[in-house]
Amino acid sequence: MGAAPRTHRLLSVRLHNAAYDDLVAAAHAVAADSPPSFTAYAHFHILLEARNRPWLRDLLGDAALVVADGVAVRAAARLTGARGWVNGNATDFHHRLLERTLAQGRRVYLLGGSPAAAAALPAILDRAAPGCVVRTHHGQIDVADDTVLADIRAFAPDLLLLGLGTPLQFEWIARYLRTAGVPLTAATGNFLEFLARTRARAPRWMRALRLEWLHRLVHEPSRLWRRYLLGLPRFAAAVAREWWTRA
């Protein structure tokens, strides 16, 4: 077990921060010692959604880990008093969580992404971890339909990676976390598409400069322009109010 993650409350959501290996160790420790649990990530859009959806705020409060994601959230955490904040992002955390789980010979179910991503993932993962035991299903599902739930229960994975987007992946967790019986579920957003290479991740130099958000905006403008151009000012205003209250 590594160092315990630091915690910091931002916009009523408790965030966890540590080096990736320590976050992964903490996630596995919770999975071993607790009832079915889940991890989530929090970029500014999810924090805004949680302000407008009390059920989502309450659900994030029950998460074993909520990993801070993105430049805006890291800056806001530091502004509102977080200390010793380690730079990181959700995609890299999920890579390490998956790698460690497969290296330990555990079973993994991946639910989410496009049909093309779901079809590509088994071969990609078998090359990375030969002999790994994985099963996939695309994310084009109706959350109210429990057909996939039966498949997950029959497969009995140790880890479920759930990439249905926000808020659908959180609706799935709220509805099925206990009945699925998986020790650890991770809400992953677009991670499965990046893993399957059906959606391009920002090049390393952009990630080093903390410009991954710009890469996504350029490549998905119709989906993301409102989130960034309208959501970021709203997020900044909410954080400023919180900073003023704490000050």
Stockholm file with secondary structure:
# STOCKHOLM 1.0

chainA/1-247         MGAAPRTHRLLSVRLHNAAYDDLVAAAHAVAADSPPSFTAYAHFHILLEARNRPWLRDLLGDAALVVADGVAVRAAARLTGARGWVNGNATDFHHRLLERTLAQGRRVYLLGGSPAAAAALPAILDRAAPGCVVRTHHGQIDVADDTVLADIRAFAPDLLLLGLGTPLQFEWIARYLRTAGVPLTAATGNFLEFLARTRARAPRWMRALRLEWLHRLVHEPSRLWRRYLLGLPRFAAAVAREWWTRA
#=GR chainA/1-247 SS CCCCCEEEEETTEEEEECCHHHHHHHHHHHHHHSSSEEEEEECHHHHHHHHHCHHHHHHHHTCSEEEECSHHHHHHHHHTTCCSCCCCCHHHHHHHHHHHHHHTTCCEEEEESCHHHHHHHHHHHHHHSTTCCEEEECSCCCTTCCHHHHHHHHHCCSEEEEECCTTHHHHHHHHHHHHHCCSEEEECTTHHHHHHTSSCCCCHHHHHTTCHHHHHHHHSHHHHHHHHHTHHHHHHHHHHHHHHHHC
#=GC SS_cons         CCCCCEEEEETTEEEEECCHHHHHHHHHHHHHHSSSEEEEEECHHHHHHHHHCHHHHHHHHTCSEEEECSHHHHHHHHHTTCCSCCCCCHHHHHHHHHHHHHHTTCCEEEEESCHHHHHHHHHHHHHHSTTCCEEEECSCCCTTCCHHHHHHHHHCCSEEEEECCTTHHHHHHHHHHHHHCCSEEEECTTHHHHHHTSSCCCCHHHHHTTCHHHHHHHHSHHHHHHHHHTHHHHHHHHHHHHHHHHC
//
